[in-house]
Amino acid sequence: MKRLFVIILIIFVSVFLLFRVVREKVGHDLAQPVYQPTMPPSPTIVIDQLHTTRNSLFVPDWTLNSIKGNYDQYIYFSLTPSSAGITLTSLENKNIDAFLATVPQGKQTLLTLAMQNPDITSEILQQKALQQKVISQTVSLAKTKGFSGVVLDLEMSGIPFGSLIDEINNFTQAFDAYAKNNHLQFDITLYGDTFYRLRPFDVKTIAAHSDQVMIMAYDFHKARSNPGPNFPLYGQNIYGYDMTKMADDFLQAVPNQKLSVIFGLFGYDWPVNNQGKAIGQGQPLTDLQIQNKFLNGCPFKDCQIKRDPVSAETVIHYTDTNNQKHIVWFEDMQSIAAKEKYLRKRGIGNFAFWANSYF
């Protein structure tokens, strides 16, 4: 009996000591701070109030017969560099003079340097002497002809290696400094899908060395792609990207007053299979051509014309005389009005139109 009592006493004491140890351990753990992983906050987008807005029209050198509408800026397109720099032919010189003579009095004019040949562009970016030659010749021509400034249309789709990004940054910085020394405005165009497709542009640095960043908000669905909107207002879940996300991306890097959005008044006509997939390259059509071909009375079989509420653009389905199915998507002034309304709410009030005679 005594032995049983000793055993029970030992068990009781052991349980008591164990409970005390556990209680102290739990108390210690509960007293410790709880660490949770924290996500870095999204950058704050600072939107300045819209005080003034500006509308611009691009005038390509093949549409000089008549310049329509009333715009704040008229942008001549374009001057093209070569590996020898800028050399104007007599026709190019005549076209520039014709453009300047047609622009209404008192309006700003800008001269575009179009760098769209990847081989020549690479040569210019890598050779400092050639780079400086192109910059000085462009600025000198703009100043001699009486332009208000220059627009750099640097179109590149290379892999965004750090070396290439640095070359572009150095080039735009040098161009901006030279233009400013000559009292000229310096603007630059960037793709609307710059962030979506990881183009080789450091947008924040480029914006710091330019007066205006002009976003080419068109050609999101390209001639060699499947049919789709020129640049959808909404529909990121459908198309992977849209104008609302584009605005978010650019506003993280560029002050809203420095942004201008370019709308392309054209579309593509794709031949498609029964599933609506492209079986050939889309053919470009201006809004004026689309109006004459479809909107003033569609002569084709199975012709359906519909305003898409998601993208805000118009889509046309039809079958041609060879029983080939087609899909056409295009931007027009009605879809632009919806996009402008949204962008103004985001603090973006500068717009441009590509291009004269297209609409």
C-alpha positions, 0 to 999 in steps of 0.5 A: 500500500505504501509502495503504491502511494509512493508511485502515485506521488511520483506520477503526480509530481512528474505531471505537475513539473511537466505541466509547468514546463509546458505552460512556461514554454507556451507563455514564452512563445505567445509573448514573441512577435509574429513575423509575416512576410510583407509585400512592398507597397505599389508605387503611388501614382501622382496625378496632376490636375489637367489644366490644358490639353493638346491635340496633335495630328501626324502628317506622313509625307505621302498625305500632303495634298490636304491637311484637315481639321484644327489641331494644336500641333502638326507632326511631319513624318518623317526624316529617315537616317542612314549609316551616312547620317541625314541626307535629304533628296530634293523630293524630301526637301520639297515635301517638308516645305509643302508640309510647312506651307500647308499647316495653319498659321500659328500652330506648332510643328514637329519634325519626326526622325523615324528610326525603324531599320534595326540594322541602321539603328544599331549602328547609330546607337553603337557609334558615338560619332555617327550618333552625334552626326544624326542628332546635330543634322536633325536638330539643325534641319528642324531649326533651319526650317522653323520647326518647334521641335523634333520627335524621335520615333525609335522603334526597336523590338530587341531583347532588353539587355542592360547594354542596349537599354543603356545605349538607348538612354544615352542616345535620348539623353544626348538628343534631348540636351542638343535640342534644348541647347537649340531651344527646340522641344524634344519628344519621343514615341514608345509602343503602347505594349512597351511594358507588356512585351518587355521592350528595351526601354527604360521609360522612367529615364527616357521620360526624364530626358524628353518633353513628351512621351507619346504612346503609340496605342495601336497595332496591339494585334498586328498584321501577322497575328490572329484578329483582334482590336487595334488596342482594346479599352478593356479586356485584359482577361481576354487579350492579355493587356488593355488600355487601362493597364497601359495607363497604369504602367506608364503613369508609374514612370511618367508624369501624366502631364508629359504623356500623350496617347496616339490613336491609329485610325486604321484596322486590319482585314484578316482572312480566317478559317472557320474557327476565326483564326488567321490563315494569312497576313492582315491587310491594313485599311484606313478608316476612310477605306473601311467606310467606303468598303463596308460602312456605306453599304456592305456588298459582301455575303454574311456581312456583320458589323458590330461595335464590341462593348469590351474593346470599344472598337468595331469588328466586321465579319464577311465572306468574299466572292471566293467564299473566303471568310474575313474578320476586320477590326478597326479604331474610329472616332467613336471608340477614341471618344470612349478611350479619351473619356477614360484617359482623362479620368486618369489625368491624361489629356494630350492626344494625337492621331495617326494619321492625316487623310486616314479618316 
